[in-house]
Amino acid sequence: MRVLVTGGCGYIGSVLVPDLLAEPDVSEVVVLDSLVSGTPRSLMGAVGDGLEFIRGDIRNYGDVESAMRGVDRVVHLAAITGASSTHDRREETFGVNYEGTENVVTAAGKFDVETVVFASSCNNYGRAASRNIDEATEPDPLNPYAESKVEAEQLVQEGAAEYGFDATSLRMSTNYGYSPGIRFNLVVNHFVFRGLTDRPLTVYGDGNNWRPFIHVEDAAGAYKHAVFHPDQWEHDVYNVGHSDHNYQIADIARIVADELDDSLEITYLEDEQPGPSYHVNFDRLSETGFEPQWTIQEGVRDLIDRFNGAQPSSQPISRSLTIDV
């Protein structure tokens, strides 16, 4: 099996690529990345005979077509991220997230790819009053990032119908935790770094907005599971996370403070916009056989260990800048 990972040098890709390379059924992983936000450092330890790297832009169809030749399955991660920052870069966001996805779908159809797994987001739900948001809930995107993801999901569904490949879109929870391509404009990671450098944890608004959270290793695991077992991911879209891992942002700040130092200051900027709020249901995900393993507390402790230079010790028991708050 040859697997293409777009955006393979990014936050999730830097975990997913070596995981795929470790699979005996995978003969080669092709990484397509522009290196605009990613870095080759993310692939350290993964470069070898089983990896083909192509530097290219998914907005350029020729780059996508070159990467797609001879590929069996695709994980499409490449995107403009940092939802709140995309208000000032709408055209670029749609160029990458929508037009880039259109190129991926077209090339996948041309080369008879078997499976396409698309990286979408629970951010699509906006500010929802319900505490039980499932995949039937109508998206209400509040920023260009989410708008482009909603429209790109439709492209993937239409492409599957037209070309006959298996396809699903994973509406991912907010990521956190260590990866070689770690991002620090994500709230958990940002709070841990601020706390370790003796700075207050700053919460926008009253901190009562909800988010579901998922460790980056679990996120990579979900994409891997979907690309290997498309028959178990039979729906067009899935919320990806764990129902017990819906938290209010104020709770996240308290968890980080508890793991670091109870005296750590938490400040609230009441006049600032807190961003989207969504409390998500993950019942459909349970039908696939995939279940996240990490807890927030484990992920925070692991980050603390890594920052402190200690051997990372916090592993899930059951395992074998603009801030997005």
Secondary structure, 3 states (H helix, E strand, C coil): CEEEEECCCCCCHHHHHHHHHCCCCCCEEEEEECCCCCCHHHHCCCCCCCEEEEECCCCCHHHHHHHHCCCCEEEECCCCCCHHHHHHCHHHHHHHHHHHHHHHHHHHHHCCCCEEEEEEEHHHHCECCCCCECCCCCCCCCCHHHHHHHHHHHHHHHHHHHHCCEEEEEEECEEECCCCCCCCCEHHHHHHHHHHCCCCEEEECCCCCEEEEEEHHHHHHHHHHHHHCHHHCCCCEEEECCHHHEEEHHHHHHHHHHHHCCCCCEEEECCCCCCCECCECCHHHHCCCCCCCCCHHHHHHHHHHHHCCCCCCCCCCCCCCCCEC
